[in-house]
Each structure stands twice: as C-alpha cells, then as structure tokens.
C-alpha cells in the first residue's frame, strides 16, 4: 500500500551508515556518484545527522505529510484485505520496529535532505568496521538526490499519490537504479568488473544473499517485509535488463517514460516493448473521491501461497468464480501451492 511506497524511498535496507558524531561534507561522495552515473548534480545536497531515537517520530511525521489518511485507517484497510493479522493489536508498533531495524540512512525527497543516523540498528551493533558500509549507503541515497535533481523524482512521485500500483512501479525504477549504482561502486572499490557482473547473474545472486531476513524480527508482518523488498529486488532486475540494453543512457530513457504498473516491472519485456515503441503508459490512477469512501486503489498482480496444492486449487476455483460473478475475467497461473491472479476492473 501507499505507506510502504513512501517508506521504501527512505530505507537503505542492505547497508549501514557509520557512527560519526558529525556528518562530513558530501562533496567527495557526490563526485563519486557523478563518476559512476555519468551525470552531474545541479547543486549541493543538504545533510543532517540524527540519533536513532529521533527516527520513529521523524518517519511518523513524514507519513502524516504524504498519505491521505491516518495510520489507524491504514491498518483498517490492511486488516479488511487480510494483508495483516486482523486480530493483532500492535500492527503499527510492529511496522515501526521493522523500519527501525532496517532504516540505516535516507534521503528525504520532501526537504531534499540526506539524513545520517549515528547509531546502528541493534541487530548490527556488533559490526567491527562500518566505514565501507557507510560509504555504500551514502552512494545509494545520493543517487536518490541525483534522481530528484535531474529527473524531477519528487514531483513525479507526488503525482502518483492516489496510484498505489503506479507509485510502487516508479519506486522500483528509483530503488533499482540506486542499488545498481551502489553495486557499481562496491565492485569498482574491490577491483572487480562491473560490466562482467552485469552480463551474468552475479549481481542478483549477491543481492539475494544480502537481502536474507537475518535482521528482521520473526513477528514482522510478511506483508510489510515483502512490500519493502519489492522495489529493491524487482527494481534491480528491471534496471539490470535496461543496462544490458544500452548502459546508463537506457536508464536515462526510462526516467523519461517510467514503468507505470507493477505488471511492467514483473514482466519487463512488456515494458521495454512499450518503451521501444515510444508509447506513454497509462496516466496516473486518480479516481473520484468521496467523503464516504476511505480509499480507492489500483493493485497489480496478486500472488497467494497455500499450505497444500489442494488448498491452492480450491482457492483458485472459488476466487475465479467470485470474480467472474462480478463481470471480471482474471488471468490465473498455478505453480504448486502458489496461485497468481491478474485482472482489470
């Protein structure tokens, strides 16, 4: 849902920022991003260093500015859709605990500020040397600042305020690109060939290993966890394919005509075919509002997993009948105990 999209641009999930008492100037890191990405910043990036105790109220403040309903109403929507446990009384607290364990630094697109966090998350407090990791996360987050300055990312993101699926698709481009730049930096620092890594499966293999849930609490709602991962992992797959097609210039072209749905992220051949034809995607989903309606959303592909193949088949048949009774004709695929649906309304 929208809150996860807003938070996804705040979180650098895989790497940590160091514990310096004062944030150093960012000019060297900005030059590094320009070197890797091949485009320049238009102006300096403001930065601020905070304690981890300031993170939760800061995120809450960000959400109140960017979502059209309250946290309580957001949880009501998730429970009504059975995306989180309807009996759980502490969904908001568990959501904030998840982000406290994962957010390590962030670029705030509203104030155009890079935030460094002095303390590491508790799960990573024992790390011996965080300097290289600090540099990595700065590279990732400064790429977001570059996207903001050169591709007007903040304005485009705000235009998708009522388009949950479109916003997630756009964030897949933003996070995928920032992750690719960061991996380019790491490979260059270690003396390895970025070009060779992009050609093979090394990048995705490294990301898959790095995204293991070792620092995620067992009681973290899976919906939040998977929504947080999506723009990084699926977005990286998308931009890697773009890079193979035409390097960073092809990713520049993506910014001129970004993916408009998560379907285009999950089925990149459809997106690149549209991009090649020069066709614009559908306009942002912005349905009429009513004081009696909390939210109207457009969602993308829905994938469900069941305990057994028999239960998956039973659900598939029942849900297909339900959708067809309402005049919808879904596309359905089954893989063992997994059932995936797509339909248009």
Secondary structure, 3 states (H helix, E strand, C coil): CHHHHHHHCCCCCCCCCCCCCCCCCCHHHHHHHHHHHCCCCCCCCEEEEECHHHHHHHHHHHHHHHCCCCHHHHHHHHHHCCCCCCCCCCHHHHHHHHHHHHCCEEEECCCCEEEEECCCCHHHCCCCCCHHHHHHHHHHHHHHHHHHHHHCHHHHHHHCCCCHHHHHHHHHHHHHHHHHHHHHHHHHHCCCCHHHHHHCCHHHHHHHHHCCCCCCCCCCCHHHHHHHHHHHHHHHHHHHHHHHHHHHHHHHHHHHCCCCCHHHHHCHHHHHHHHHHCCCCCCCCCCCCCCCCCCCCCCCCEEEECCCHHHHHHHHHHHHHHHHHCCCCCEEEEECCEEEEECCC
